[in-house]
Structure formats: C-alpha cells, structure tokens
Amino acid sequence: MCAMTLNGLLNTGLLGVYTNKIAMSVVAHNISNSNTQGFSRQSPVIVTTNPINLTTIGSGGAALSFGTGSTVSDIQRVRDEFLDLQFRETSSRLNYWENIYSNVHYIEQLFGEPGETGLRNMYDSYWASIEELKTDPSNEAAKTQVVSRAEELITTMKDLNYRLEELNSDINSEIKIRIDEINGYLKRIADLNQKILTSSSISGSPNDLLDERDRLLDKLSELSNIRITNHSNGQISLSMGDKVVLNGSSYQEIKSLTIAETNDEYYPYVGNNPLTFNDGKMSALFELRDEIIPSYQQQLDELGLYLVDTTNLIYKEGWDSTGTITGANFFSDISTQRGFEDSRLFRIAGNSDVFHPDTIQYVTSHNSFYSDPSIDLNNFDLYSVDYSATSPSKYADNTLIKYDSTNNAIYFDDPSGFQDKLLVDIKGDFLREYGFSTKEIDAYKIDSAKVIPGNLEFEMSGANYNINFSNAADLVSNINSGSGGYLKAEEIDGFIYILPTTKIPDADLDTIVLNDIDGSLSQMEAQKVTLDALDTSQPTLNNLLGSNEKIEMSINGIKIEINPLKDTVYDLADNINATNTGVTASVTPQGSFVLRAGNLINFDLQNVTIKGPEKLFKALGFIEDGTDNIVTLISPDTSPEQIDEKFSEADLLRIDKELGIVNQITVSSNLKENPSLLATDLGYYYDTNYSPTGAGNVEVWDEISKMYDNSVLDNGRVGFSNFLGNIVTDIGVKGETADKMRLNSEMLNSEISLEKERVMGVSIDEEMTNLVKYQQAFNASARVITAVNQMMETVINNLGVV
C-alpha cells in the first residue's frame, strides 16, 4: 500500500499499535514469570518494515524513501551462553566437592576422633593394659584386662568396618538412583529437542521450551560434567563424561550394570562401553565407593592383619605362667579357607633360629681398621667360660682373631664356637676398646687371701648343690666340679672370680640364690662386680652361611648387597625394608626370619620377584636345599603347587583377596574362657632348645609392646601408633581440603549465578519502565490512526465543498 496515501498512513499507525501491543505482551509475560525458576526474560526485536521509494510533488521531483512502520521480527531470550557454560562447570565442581566433603566428614565421625569411643582410644587402652600386665605378670586381673581390651579393640574395628561397608552400599544404591535420574533428564531433553525443532519450523524462537531445556541441562551439570554442541536448527548434542549420550531428539540410555565378583556394584555403560564421569556428583560417588572408602577399609585390614600376625608370631614362642603351654595363638587364625587361586600369600616365616646356628664361629668388630692392629691376646685378660669345661681358661690363642683388609675389619674366628661359652673380659680393656658387642654379666670377686672355710648352697632346675671349701683352692675346685656347670671359678691376679655360664638363663647370676650357710661370703668380703662379656646374640651371617664371601639378593631387580662378615639378620632385614618394594622383613624373638607383603603389592608376595643364593634362603629357614646357585624364591609365575612344595617347612600365611579381613579377627577362644592361660615368658636358650624361665618373665609382652613404635606397617615405614595417627590425620586433611574446595567452588558458583541472574533475570522496575514506554508508543500510534481518520473524513465530506 502506498505510504503516501491516507490508507498507507493508516496502516503505518496500525502497525505501530500492533507492534507495541506485542511488546507489551512480552513485558506482561516477563512480569508474570518473574519468580519462575530458570525463566529467561524476553525482549521483542522491533524492526522497521520495508520502505517505499517514491517521487512526489512535494519532493521537487526527487525520489524519497518512505517508511511504512514497524513490526516485531522475533522475541528473543536475554541470555549469555558463556555464563551458562561457566555456571555448569562450577556447578559440577561444587557438587563434586560437596559430596566428597559430606561423606569424608561422616567417615571422620565414624572414627570418633577425638573421643573416648574412637579407635585410637581403644588401641591406647589395649596398650595400657599390656603395660600394666608387665608390672605384675602374676596378676590374674591384669591378664583378664589384656584379653578384654583386645576384644574391645577388635570389636571397634569390626564395627567401624561394618559402617564403612554400609556407607559404601548406600553410595552404590545412590549411584543406581542417579543413573536413573540422568536417564530421565536425557529423555526429557530429547523430547524438548523435538518440540523445539517443530516449533522453530512453524514460528519464531520457542523461548519457554529453550528455558526448560537449559534448566534441565543445569540440573544435569550437577550430576556430571557435560559438553554441549549447538546446531543451527536449535538442536543440541550432549556429551557426558567421555561419551556422546544425546543427539537432537535421540538419546542413549545409560545402563547401570553389575559385574561379577564386585559385590553387586553398579557401573554405567553406554551401549557396550563403560562410561566415566569426570566431575559432578557422579564422579564423587564413584570416587567414594571405589577409592576413598575402600582405602580406609584396606587400612583397617592392614592394621588388623599386622596386629594379628606380629602378635601371634611372638606370642606363640612364649609359655604360660605354668611353663607347660607354648605354641598357642593370642588371636585366632585368619588364614584363608579358600583355595590358592582365591588367596594372597601375605607372609613367609622361616623355620630356622637365625640367632642360634649350629656354630657361632665368627664375631666381627663394629670398628674399622685400615691396617692390621696385630693384636696379642696374651696382653689381655680374656677368659673362656664353658659350662662343659673343667674350668675357665685364658683366651690367648692369637690365631683365633683375624684381620680382613678388604673389609677393614677384625673378627674372632673360633672353630669351637661361642654358642656354649662366655668370653669374659676381666679387666674390660679389650672387647669395648676394639669395638666388639658386649653384654654385662655379674660375678663374685673374692680376695684369695681372705678365703675362710665355708659352705654354699643353691638350687637350680629342681636340683640342690652344696659346695664345701676350706681354702681358696678348695673353693675354686669345688665350684668348678660341684655346681652342675651353672658356675665356674678361676683365680686371677690374687682374686677368685665366680662366674655364671650359659647354662643359666641369660647368664644372669641373680637367677641363682646362693645360700651362705656359714656367712663366709660376708666374712670374705665377697664383692658382686660387673664384667664385660662378648655378646653373640646377633651373630653375623657368615655363621649361617659358613663363608665370608659377599653375596647378592634382589627384589624386583633391586639389588641388595650382603656382607656376611659384617651383616647380621637385622642388617639384612633393614636392607630389605629400605628397597621400598612393598616387601618387609623382621625377625621374631626366637630367630624366625619373616617376609611380609605390604600395601604396595596388595599384601601378596607373589606380586614380586625375589632372587638370591639358594644357601641364603636355606639358612633363613625358607627352603630345604642349600646350593650356591642363584634361584628365584618367589615370583608371579610361581604356581600354587610350587609354593606348597618349596615352602613345605616354612610357616605361610595366606589371606583372602577381598576386603574385610578385619571381620575374621577374634581373640583366641581359649583365652576368652580362661585368661589365666595368657603366655608371658619367652624363655631362654640352652642346649639347642628354649626352656621356660618362670612366671615372672614378661618378655612376650615386652616384645609385643615394641610394636607400638616399630616400623612394620605401611611397607615398613611406621609403627602401629603412628599408623593410626596417620589414618586420622589423612581423614582430617582430606576433609579440610574438601571443605575449602567446596567453599571456593560455592563462592565462585554463587558469583557466576548472580551475574547470570543479572543478565537473564526479570527486573520489575525495568519491566515497568518498558511497559510505560510501550504504552505511550501504543497511545501515540492510536492517536495517528485517529488523526488519519479525521483527515479521511475531511477528504470525503468536506473536500471541494464551498
């Protein structure tokens, strides 16, 4: 219609009315949805209609472009896609940390730290009961308390493990629920995509449908990291984790499947491929279920496993107070009841006593000598005290002490051995001076000139011994011949020394109570003196191997050099522990060499390869054959049958593969029924065997109490006390870190949300301003129509009328 005609002008005004009426409708829609969640405020896109170019009388012949009015080309959402992207990313991160924090905080509460019912408190109570028993081993109440405190500790560990299992089960159930929720969102988004496509082809932007789709995408971003690809037709493709799960109106349902031997745990699959969530609540749930909670269950298992095994290996070497029961366990056996294929080889304990080889021929100084010191033993008062010898003898054979220039060492090389004799340094000027290990022994020292006739009595092992003497020679002779080998005497430089032998437990003179019938010891002014004796309790490895030749063993290719002349079994254990391969070594009080698997190798020695000289493994009591050949002790390729055959003489502990070993732990039923049977005495070594010392000996619990600080857990890094402390500290640090990340993510998400709301949210003040603006424009357009109407009346009714 020609814009120059009145009808054209009327049309222009009419378009203005309709345009502003539509704009007011948009404003009204915005106001009515000002509190609708996810609603994006809308804005009309007002554009001019196509102009008309005309030459008119009034234009002087020039062509003019006449506007024809306005129209609403589209109604658009006011939204910032970049803010949407940022909001969804921070929302995923926030929900991840919120779930990590809340569950770790709950785990921290389960451990009850600090608190009277926490695991650490129960452990300390158990250890306190051990210390109390050590002060009075005959106290039946103290024995009962040790057993009771052990039961309380185990019960607490089991309850904690049960609650962790329940938490894991709850999280597993939630995973299934959340996967179903995600599928629901995907289905709705796919449906919206179809509606958006249809609506877009018929009319303009389907803003409300787009808002609903964005709202669902925001919800979906809370559960997982998502990537959105926009297409020109308004459709989107959606990737979740590492898989495309939606394209337009079609989507792939995420399946929640269980896998055999995973305790019915749910795993997400898209088609036949597993889906991995990298952020959001789903990522947190999987991390909690598969990593965080199992890690604490594994640490509980490790604590229980080492507590049981280290305690039992020490405990079964002891005797009860009657000296009749030995070889029993404090904790019940936790060996797997399954076959080899379903178990782990946790521990190998040798059947040899590495502290008491057949002959202790070699004893090496700890000092280094860079030249031969040319020692003359005749210059020192060293005496060999052997219970089977007639009397002590001066140790003066210079061929028995040697110098090794390769190792810069001096050492005793005595083929007769030190296993049954004491080498006593009367003046104390040799053994310590030349760096040999020593132990202190007590002896009686009597001035030969002050000896008077007398009578001594003592009782040992149920036999009574009576020693009569009239002079110094009688005293020496009768002690050597009439004390049953428990005591020996020798006159040295005008003094008589009455010395204990190895027949007495630990050569402790106080074990013998001399009954001085006539009071002669007092009258002779007998003195109890302390002397140095050669300490052979930790023999060097050459006593086990029969050679000073250096050898090597290896664990997973990491070499361990062994110097038999200088190294003891403790040095070997320390060197194995220093490899950090997950294999730890220790030695029991009665000389059983022990290899255990740590958490680095999943508590299974078959996950490493150990090689070395066959004679070394035989000396340690692992195997029977002992050639010089280099052999593989164990490796992943060793079959169960080969292990069974190879270690037939060793003590093996196989455990279940699954978590929950702590559930198998109990205190021995015999001890629970009768705590008085508690073993306390480690005994003493004499004549190739160990014998009970007596009810007052508490060495069993002395050794067990050392585990409080001994580094046996976490691949030989920490003791029990620090291990528990590390668990509690780790939970605290993990919870604190999660809380800080949660707060940071919350702050960032909140700031982006506010900025997003500022852009897309409805401002009532702004909308009222727009309403007034559009209303005035509407009124003005209506006034144009009125004016045109009056003009048309004038033309029709009055034009040409005179």
Number of C-alpha atoms within 10 A of each C-alpha: 12 14 20 14 10 17 16 16 21 22 20 22 25 18 22 26 25 17 25 25 16 18 26 21 15 21 25 15 13 22 19 12 16 18 11 12 11 20 23 26 26 21 15 20 13 16 13 13 15 13 13 15 14 16 12 12 8 7 10 8 10 12 12 13 13 14 16 23 20 20 22 18 14 14 18 17 19 16 18 12 10 9 16 16 16 16 22 25 22 25 29 29 28 25 24 28 27 22 20 25 22 14 20 23 18 15 22 20 14 17 19 17 17 13 12 10 13 18 24 22 16 22 21 15 18 20 20 16 19 23 16 15 23 22 12 15 22 17 13 15 13 21 25 21 19 22 25 18 20 23 20 17 22 22 18 19 25 22 15 22 25 16 14 20 18 12 18 21 16 12 19 21 14 15 23 18 13 17 20 16 14 20 19 14 17 24 18 16 28 22 16 19 24 17 16 24 17 12 15 15 11 10 9 12 18 19 20 16 16 22 18 18 21 17 16 18 20 20 16 23 26 22 26 27 25 26 18 15 10 11 10 6 12 15 18 17 19 19 15 21 18 14 18 17 21 20 18 21 20 16 18 16 19 19 20 18 14 13 10 8 8 9 9 13 20 19 19 20 17 16 12 8 10 16 19 18 22 20 26 28 28 25 25 26 25 20 17 21 22 14 12 21 20 19 14 18 22 20 20 21 22 21 19 21 21 17 18 21 21 17 20 19 22 23 29 18 21 30 28 23 22 13 18 10 15 16 14 21 23 25 21 17 16 19 17 18 11 12 11 17 10 13 18 23 24 24 24 22 25 25 20 20 21 26 26 21 18 13 17 27 23 27 27 24 20 15 13 13 16 13 12 13 12 11 15 12 17 12 10 18 18 26 20 21 28 24 23 16 14 14 21 26 14 18 18 17 11 13 11 15 19 17 19 15 13 7 13 14 21 27 20 20 17 16 11 11 16 23 21 18 21 25 22 27 21 17 12 16 14 19 21 16 10 17 14 21 18 18 14 15 21 19 23 18 22 21 18 20 12 15 23 16 15 19 18 19 16 15 15 14 6 5 8 11 14 16 18 15 19 12 15 20 14 15 25 20 17 17 25 25 16 15 19 16 20 22 25 28 24 23 18 14 9 10 17 23 24 24 25 28 25 22 21 22 21 16 20 17 21 13 14 17 11 15 14 14 11 12 12 17 22 10 12 18 13 19 15 14 12 15 17 23 25 22 18 23 14 17 28 26 30 22 24 26 18 15 13 17 11 12 15 14 21 17 22 13 11 15 16 17 15 19 20 24 24 21 18 21 22 17 15 20 17 15 18 25 21 17 17 16 18 24 27 27 24 23 20 18 19 20 21 24 26 24 22 24 26 24 16 14 16 16 23 23 25 21 20 19 18 21 21 20 19 21 21 22 22 19 24 24 25 27 22 17 14 14 13 12 10 15 15 17 19 19 17 12 11 14 14 14 9 12 17 13 11 17 19 13 16 21 15 21 18 22 22 20 17 12 17 19 22 26 17 16 22 19 18 18 12 15 20 17 11 14 20 20 20 25 31 28 28 29 24 18 19 16 10 12 10 15 18 22 20 17 17 14 23 24 19 23 23 17 17 20 17 12 19 18 13 16 20 23 22 19 23 22 15 18 19 21 17 17 21 18 14 13 17 20 15 14 20 17 13 17 22 15 15 21 19 13 18 21 15 16 22 19 14 17 21 15 13 19 19 13 15 20 18 12 16 18 23 23 16 14 10 11 19 14 13 16 19 12 15 22 17 13 17 23 15 15 22 19 14 20 22 14 15 19 15 12 14 16 12 12 13 11 10 11 10 8 7 4
